[in-house]
Amino acid sequence: MTFWKKFFDNTSMFDRFGNINVVSSLKEVILVKHLENRGKKVDIYLTTDKNINLYELEQLCDSVGWVRRPLKKIKAAIDHSFITVCLFYRTGEKKKLVGFARATSDTVFNATIWDVVVHPDFQRKGLGKILIDQVVLQLRGADITTITLFADPQVVSFYRNLGFVTDPDGVKGMFWYPR
Ligand SMILES: CC(C)(COP(=O)(O)OP(=O)(O)OC[C@H]1O[C@@H](n2cnc3c(N)ncnc32)[C@H](O)[C@@H]1OP(=O)(O)O)[C@@H](O)C(=O)NCCC(=O)NCCS
């Protein structure tokens, strides 16, 4: 049995939660969207498996112009995240990462979403929404009630659309940086 056969045999195992397919186990892979990219039909899959190719993730972050960070630190950040969500499609025996998001958490009260990214070729096709919906559903599944994130100015309305509010009750995000 090939890798992909084994891999995709799992795709029918999912729970229904509203309109969203919720990944119910770590290694599970679910089909989330049929898209067209450059005239080709592409099936987009979602997984919360943390076994992520760091070079691919770096390429994805490069594609949106983010400053590079040491891979060793990214690996540690992923290992210590409460959840990671990856979106990918397959080309032959390989998979191509096109979306990523992660959240850190104290596991009971609070969580913060980080590193939300969709490859430019796949933006404005609903994948960012799928990433955030999945993260939120997973966190709500753990009964976490306060979910925060830091939005770049150009994506505030993207997050607003998905139910996030800026400065609730006048609360301000504050940062400390080394001088
Ligand atoms: C922000 C980002 C993740 C959005 O992903 P996406 O796949 O393009 O988003 P979606 O297609 O799921 O969009 C969902 C909705 O938000 C809207 N939207 C998407 N990007 C938006 C933006 N930058 N500003 C306002 N609305 C936006 C879409 O039009 C869509 O609205 P609709 O449901 O009414 O059609 C993606 O543009 C990205 O990776 N940007 C670069 C990295 C980045 O800035 N990350 C966020 C750091 S805080």
PDBQT file of the ligand as one rigid body, heavy atoms in Angstrom, charges set to zero:
ROOT
HETATM    1  C1  LIG A 201      -5.013  36.901   5.695  1.00  0.00    +0.000 C 
HETATM    2  C2  LIG A 201      -5.106  35.589   4.930  1.00  0.00    +0.000 C 
HETATM    3  C3  LIG A 201      -4.703  34.423   5.826  1.00  0.00    +0.000 C 
HETATM    4  C4  LIG A 201      -6.547  35.394   4.436  1.00  0.00    +0.000 C 
HETATM    5  O1  LIG A 201      -6.621  34.155   3.789  1.00  0.00    +0.000 OA
HETATM    6  P1  LIG A 201      -7.598  33.925   2.554  1.00  0.00    +0.000 P 
HETATM    7  O2  LIG A 201      -7.555  32.479   2.225  1.00  0.00    +0.000 OA
HETATM    8  O3  LIG A 201      -7.283  34.873   1.461  1.00  0.00    +0.000 OA
HETATM    9  O4  LIG A 201      -9.000  34.312   3.197  1.00  0.00    +0.000 OA
HETATM   10  P2  LIG A 201     -10.435  33.777   2.767  1.00  0.00    +0.000 P 
HETATM   11  O5  LIG A 201     -10.464  33.571   1.292  1.00  0.00    +0.000 OA
HETATM   12  O6  LIG A 201     -10.791  32.603   3.608  1.00  0.00    +0.000 OA
HETATM   13  O7  LIG A 201     -11.332  34.998   3.156  1.00  0.00    +0.000 OA
HETATM   14  C5  LIG A 201     -12.431  34.909   4.044  1.00  0.00    +0.000 C 
HETATM   15  C6  LIG A 201     -13.167  36.220   3.956  1.00  0.00    +0.000 C 
HETATM   16  O8  LIG A 201     -12.309  37.293   4.355  1.00  0.00    +0.000 OA
HETATM   17  C7  LIG A 201     -12.131  38.207   3.277  1.00  0.00    +0.000 C 
HETATM   18  N1  LIG A 201     -10.732  38.598   3.262  1.00  0.00    +0.000 N 
HETATM   19  C8  LIG A 201      -9.668  37.854   2.918  1.00  0.00    +0.000 A 
HETATM   20  N2  LIG A 201      -8.536  38.576   3.056  1.00  0.00    +0.000 NA
HETATM   21  C9  LIG A 201      -8.916  39.772   3.498  1.00  0.00    +0.000 A 
HETATM   22  C10 LIG A 201      -8.204  40.958   3.822  1.00  0.00    +0.000 A 
HETATM   23  N3  LIG A 201      -6.872  41.041   3.730  1.00  0.00    +0.000 N 
HETATM   24  N4  LIG A 201      -8.909  42.017   4.252  1.00  0.00    +0.000 NA
HETATM   25  C11 LIG A 201     -10.257  41.967   4.353  1.00  0.00    +0.000 A 
HETATM   26  N5  LIG A 201     -10.991  40.865   4.064  1.00  0.00    +0.000 NA
HETATM   27  C12 LIG A 201     -10.323  39.800   3.637  1.00  0.00    +0.000 A 
HETATM   28  C13 LIG A 201     -12.508  37.445   2.025  1.00  0.00    +0.000 C 
HETATM   29  O9  LIG A 201     -12.944  38.303   1.016  1.00  0.00    +0.000 OA
HETATM   30  C14 LIG A 201     -13.599  36.567   2.535  1.00  0.00    +0.000 C 
HETATM   31  O10 LIG A 201     -14.806  37.283   2.640  1.00  0.00    +0.000 OA
HETATM   32  P3  LIG A 201     -16.228  36.622   2.238  1.00  0.00    +0.000 P 
HETATM   33  O11 LIG A 201     -16.395  35.447   3.168  1.00  0.00    +0.000 OA
HETATM   34  O12 LIG A 201     -17.204  37.719   2.441  1.00  0.00    +0.000 OA
HETATM   35  O13 LIG A 201     -16.039  36.203   0.818  1.00  0.00    +0.000 OA
HETATM   36  C15 LIG A 201      -4.199  35.617   3.659  1.00  0.00    +0.000 C 
HETATM   37  O14 LIG A 201      -4.549  36.752   2.876  1.00  0.00    +0.000 OA
HETATM   38  C16 LIG A 201      -2.725  35.675   3.972  1.00  0.00    +0.000 C 
HETATM   39  O15 LIG A 201      -2.082  34.639   4.166  1.00  0.00    +0.000 OA
HETATM   40  N6  LIG A 201      -2.151  36.876   3.999  1.00  0.00    +0.000 N 
HETATM   41  C17 LIG A 201      -0.714  37.033   4.195  1.00  0.00    +0.000 C 
HETATM   42  C18 LIG A 201      -0.286  36.667   5.598  1.00  0.00    +0.000 C 
HETATM   43  C19 LIG A 201      -1.019  37.464   6.648  1.00  0.00    +0.000 C 
HETATM   44  O16 LIG A 201      -1.176  38.674   6.543  1.00  0.00    +0.000 OA
HETATM   45  N7  LIG A 201      -1.477  36.745   7.696  1.00  0.00    +0.000 N 
HETATM   46  C20 LIG A 201      -2.178  37.335   8.803  1.00  0.00    +0.000 C 
HETATM   47  C21 LIG A 201      -1.199  37.854   9.802  1.00  0.00    +0.000 C 
HETATM   48  S1  LIG A 201      -2.027  38.613  11.197  1.00  0.00    +0.000 SA
ENDROOT
TORSDOF 0
